[in-house]
Amino acid sequence: MGRRKAKLDTEACYQAFLRISQSLNSAIPLRQSLHLVLRSASKAMGVSGCGLVLLDSSKKHLLHIASYGLGDWYVKKGLLDVDKSIGDVISGTPVAVHDAGNDPRVQYGDQAKRAGITSLLGVPLKNKTEVIGALRAYSHERKRFNRAEITFLSSVGDACAVALENARMSERLDDYLETPKGSVVQTSDSSVVTAELRRPAQFAHPSEEEFARLLDFYRIDWLYEPRSFPLQWDGDRVVEMFTPDFYLPELDVYIELTTMKQSLATEKNRKVRLLKLLHPGTEVMLLNRSGFTRLLAKYGYGPPAEAKVVKVLVTTSQIQKKVKSLGRLISKDYAGRRLLVVGVLKGVVPFMSDLMRSISIPLATDYMAVSYFAEGKAPVKITKDLDTNITGLDVLMVEDIVDTGMTLNYILDYLKTKKPASLRVCALLDKRVRRLAEVKLDYVGFEIPDEFVVGYGLDHMGEYRNLPFVGLLSAQSEAKDTESTEERQKREDPE
């Protein structure tokens, strides 16, 4: 009878592999095919469920990608730390846990108890020799996984890894075909979380989809509603939770949009404050309707209608004094070195031209151009590369304004692949309140508030670049203030 059962188990595995290969080789969406794979694996092994997790770009966390047989609350219980969640799997070794609720290798033991998970098996997910994640099997019954089960789950993991790599290569091929001739774009090989896996079946609101497209354009990994944070309890029962809209793993920040109903802003602010209090170290940004509109407007996706310059924020004389001060500091720091000053067209031209004339040491210059965000466009790419070989040179990246930091973060990552001797950043304007990508600014002219600004190279719908000062745009303020921009500048900037 024992031999008969073993034979039946082997046949079940063969049938499962047939279904798995058919699912992965079908035309259905990748997320759906992975779900079918995990269902087939669970049934063949006789376990309650399976889950697939992938390393994020920082390689510090495991991100949940697909599952079968696991409750939604368990999937969103929290980020999995690589060194706390059966970390030996990521080193390439299968790990079997017989008492998940009490084993120190299981990061969320209490949640495992609540979900009724007693035993689990984790096997590494490998792309060739590189471990990119893990495949896990969960059992409600205490189970001793044998060699055949470990081998079976490892083989399923190999099949999933091939499917993920094919999807990633397909994305990179599409990107390559859309790249202009003469432009070289390098992307990280470590990113295996494809756009299809990040995208939910349906967003709760169109603004969330717009924000997702913006993140896709700037090649920033994101997950939609990946975690629910408990906020209030009634004894052991959680009675209130908060699920932020987005998580950006590379930046380790959660984003909550408040664009659906402005009346919800007060309640969401309360939840964000409570979340930070109860979960210290968790970075959460609340992006309200006006903030999101300005964020989209910054990338040309929906600038404020009929906006005009109504207030001078930084005067002409203030700009010129600051540029000369920056020039003196840069000249001192780079004395005796081979300095290359790099700017990104077009907005940086006025600032970079004035800054160059304020630097007293010999230097060379070069320019780049990048694509800009618009609905339906491919991810950000270099449309004009440097003419200079920067290997071994001291490169100073000059920016007119840094707010979210997404463009600058992409450019700096690209320039680092060319191995310069050093790479620093000089920005005229720093809108730190809007920062999403934490980039280091070595030289800063002015820190400005969260306002849409134009002038001195910065534009609105192609206009205002030629203004010698930096001004604010606001259609509402324009109706309240009849003083002309020229009169205001003369009064505030007598020089």
C-alpha positions, 0 to 999 in steps of 0.5 A: 500500500505504501508503494502504491501511495508513493506512485500516486504522489509521483503521478500527482507531481507530474500532473501538477508540473504539466499544469504549471508549465501550461500556466506559465506558457499561456497568454494569461497575465503573469500574476494570474499564471503565478496564482495558478502555479501556486494553487497546483503546487499547494494541491500536489503537496497537500498543504494549505497554501503557497506564497511567492516573495521577491527581493526588493531593489535594496535587497533588505526586504522581501515583497509579496508577489503572489499567493494561494490559500493565504488570507489577505490580512496575513499577506499584508501583515508587514514587510518581510525583513531578509535577516528576520524571515527565515533568512537562510533561504536567501543564502540559497538553502531550503528551510523547513520550520515545524512550529512556525508560531514559536520559531525565532526564524519566523518574523511574524510568529503571532500572525502565523498562529492566528492564521493557523499556520503550523509548519512551512517550507521555504526554498530559494528562487534563483535566476541562474546563480543569483537568489532573487526571492523565495517560494514558500509552502504553508501547512495548517498541520504539523508537517515534516517536509521530506526530500521529495517535497523539497525537490518538488517545491524547488523545481516549481521555484525554478519554473517561476524564476524563468517566467519572471526573468522572461517577463523582465527581459520582455520589459527591457526589450520594449525599453530598448526598442523605444530608446533613440539611436545613440542613447545608451540606457542601463537598467538594474539587473536586480529588479525582478518585480515587473510592472505587471506584478506591481499593478493591481486588477483595479485601482480604487481611484483614477488618481492612484493610476495616474500616480502609478504611471508617474512612478513607472515613468521614473522607474521607481519600484512600487507596490499597491496597498502592500501592508495594513497597519493596526491602529487600535485594538479591543483586547487581542482583536484589531478594530482599526487598520490603515493601509497606505496606497503605495509603498516605494521599496527602494526609498522605504516610504509609504504614500497615501493619496487624499484626492478622492474626497478632500473631507477625508484629509483630516481623518487620514492625517489622524491615521498617519500621526497614529501610525507614526506613533505606533510604528516608529521608523515608518516613513509615510507621506500624505499627498493631498489633492493640490500636492498631487496636482502640483506633482503632476504639473511639475512633469507636464501632465496637468499644469494649473490652468491659466496660471500667471506669475503673481509673486517674486519668490527669489529676486534677480539680485538674490540669485546673482549673489548666491550664484557668485557665492556658489562659484567661489565655494566650488572653485575652492573645493575643486582646485587642482582637479579635472572638473566637468560641469554637466547640466540637463536641458533645458531649464538649467541653461540660465543657472549653469551659464551664470555659475560657469562664469562664477567659477574661477578654475578651468572646467569643461561642460557637457549637456544631457537631455531626458524624456519627460512624463506624459500619459502613455509614454515609456519610462524615463530615458536619456534622449541625449547622452554626454559627448564626454567620457567621464571615467576618472573625471570629477563631475558636478551635476548642476540642477535648476530645481530638485523637488521629488528627486526622481529625475535626478536619482535616475540620472545619478544612477546612470552616471555612476555606471560610467565610473567618474572620479567623483559625482556631486550635485549643485542645485539652485532651488531645493523643494525638500518638502516634496522629496520622494527619492532621497538624493544628496545635494552638495551645493544648494542655492535656496530652499523654497516652499511647496509652490509651482515656480517659474522663471530663470529657466523654469517654465510653465507650458514652455513659457516664463523661462526668460524671467530673470527671477523665480516667481510663483504661479497661482490663478487665485492670487492673480485675481486678488493682486493687480500689481504687475510682476515688473512693478513688484520686482522693482519694489522688491529688487531695487538693484 
